[in-house]
Amino acid sequence: MTKTQIAMYEKDGYVKVEGLFTEKEVEELQTEMDWIIEEWWGENSIGWRGPWRAHYLLEEERQNTKAIFISNPHFYSAAWGRIIFHAHLVGVIQSLIGKNVQWHHTILHGKPPELGTPFPMHQDYPFYPHDGPNFIDCLLHLDDTPVESGCLHVMPGSHKGGPLKHITGDHTRPYLPPDKYHPDKIETIAVPAKAGDVIFFSYYLVHWSDVNRTEEWRKSVRIGYHTSQTRPIDTPLEMPNHKFIVGGLKERGQEPKLTYH
Ligand SMILES: O=C(O)CCC(=O)C(=O)O
């Protein structure tokens, strides 16, 4: 990571990094994800539900978008297990938040051709609230992702204000109120990418993405990491989150010491 890239992450809340993986690694990740989709995915999903759809989609499109979400691809493929610990990926995270790094999650967001689902303006924080700012999501692109295929759009600098109030509830995934936060009202920057590129962004960064209206798939995998000192909010002390440490060590915070049972 160059100083300029690190400064960009700090100022804007995101940075796109190219060339972290070899062509062979990207090919293996693509092939094995395609295999997982074929072998394991069985649901017809329209994407995140909620009233925000009325603000982002034409009426005839609202119930007809398509999406694939697969969590934990490492349950099905070793290549996706290795990527969690990938030295270049973890190295970037360490340059941005320090040496002690914990993996949090991996999830595929697949937008099929023609009407791949959009995502409304939101921060990722309300999906998995933690007690500090040092939580980074990486969007690893498996396909070339031009603007027309529904690439990520970001609101630079929006991470600086910390968590914002989202519309939440059983009827919806968290989203920001469209009367204030909507692409027609707020200027955002499109971040198109090539297969293998990774966009690193703060979980406080406001972002969204549009419909995939191309004939090609747009598959990206979000991998979340945070400093090992960062703790999930509202998790009982005796249930520390047992997730891989991928860089350095995890210090004990308020948690009780381990006992044999
Ligand atoms: O995959 C996308 O286009 C959007 C992803 C997103 O909003 C997220 O990862 O929180």
The ligand as a Gaussian input file, in Angstrom:
#p B3LYP/6-31G(d) Opt

LIG

0 1
 O      -22.662000      -5.793000      -3.813000
 C      -23.072000      -4.624000      -3.909000
 O      -23.218000      -4.044000      -4.948000
 C      -23.415000      -3.833000      -2.724000
 C      -22.807000      -4.403000      -1.583000
 C      -23.227000      -3.749000      -0.365000
 O      -24.014000      -2.867000      -0.308000
 C      -22.593000      -4.221000       0.826000
 O      -21.718000      -5.065000       0.708000
 O      -22.963000      -3.760000       1.882000

